[in-house]
Amino acid sequence: QPWPYPHQLMIGFTARATAPDRALTVDESELDGAKWFDADDLPQLPGKLSLSRQLIDNWLAAVAQK
């Protein structure tokens, strides 16, 4: 959903992996799963108005500048 439920604050974060080649450890009480993706191998993206899409688009722009 591209907007937070009424009266809630939606916040997005980015981070840098210190060991991106190492297998991910997932806390299954918080996440159903996790996976690393290359910029040219992304699954279907969320809608352009969603926070997750904004984070992905910002990452793709940074990757393109390298």
CYANA upper distance limits for C-alpha pairs under 8 A (distance plus 0.5 A):
  1 GLN  CA     50 SER  CA      6.80
  2 PRO  CA     47 GLY  CA      8.00
  2 PRO  CA     49 LEU  CA      5.69
  2 PRO  CA     50 SER  CA      4.27
  2 PRO  CA     51 LEU  CA      6.80
  3 TRP  CA     10 MET  CA      8.12
  3 TRP  CA     49 LEU  CA      8.49
  3 TRP  CA     50 SER  CA      7.40
  3 TRP  CA     51 LEU  CA      8.37
  4 PRO  CA      8 GLN  CA      6.29
  4 PRO  CA      9 LEU  CA      6.83
  4 PRO  CA     10 MET  CA      6.15
 12 GLY  CA     51 LEU  CA      7.24
 12 GLY  CA     52 SER  CA      7.97
 12 GLY  CA     55 LEU  CA      7.85
 13 PHE  CA     55 LEU  CA      8.43
 14 THR  CA     55 LEU  CA      7.98
 20 PRO  CA     36 TRP  CA      8.36
 24 LEU  CA     34 ALA  CA      7.55
 24 LEU  CA     35 LYS  CA      7.71
 26 VAL  CA     31 LEU  CA      7.12
 26 VAL  CA     32 ASP  CA      8.42
 26 VAL  CA     33 GLY  CA      6.93
 26 VAL  CA     34 ALA  CA      7.19
 27 ASP  CA     31 LEU  CA      6.54
 28 GLU  CA     32 ASP  CA      6.21
 28 GLU  CA     33 GLY  CA      7.76
 37 PHE  CA     41 ASP  CA      6.66
 37 PHE  CA     42 LEU  CA      6.42
 38 ASP  CA     42 LEU  CA      7.06
 39 ALA  CA     60 LEU  CA      6.96
 39 ALA  CA     63 VAL  CA      7.97
 45 LEU  CA     53 ARG  CA      7.22
 46 PRO  CA     50 SER  CA      7.15
 46 PRO  CA     52 SER  CA      7.50
 46 PRO  CA     53 ARG  CA      6.12
 47 GLY  CA     53 ARG  CA      6.94
 48 LYS  CA     53 ARG  CA      6.18
 48 LYS  CA     54 GLN  CA      7.48
 49 LEU  CA     53 ARG  CA      7.55
 49 LEU  CA     54 GLN  CA      7.95
 50 SER  CA     54 GLN  CA      7.02
 51 LEU  CA     55 LEU  CA      6.84
 52 SER  CA     56 ILE  CA      6.75
 53 ARG  CA     57 ASP  CA      6.48
 54 GLN  CA     58 ASN  CA      6.64
 55 LEU  CA     59 TRP  CA      6.78
 56 ILE  CA     60 LEU  CA      6.64
 57 ASP  CA     61 ALA  CA      6.68
 58 ASN  CA     62 ALA  CA      6.83
 59 TRP  CA     63 VAL  CA      6.69
 60 LEU  CA     64 ALA  CA      6.63
 61 ALA  CA     65 GLN  CA      6.96
 62 ALA  CA     66 LYS  CA      7.36
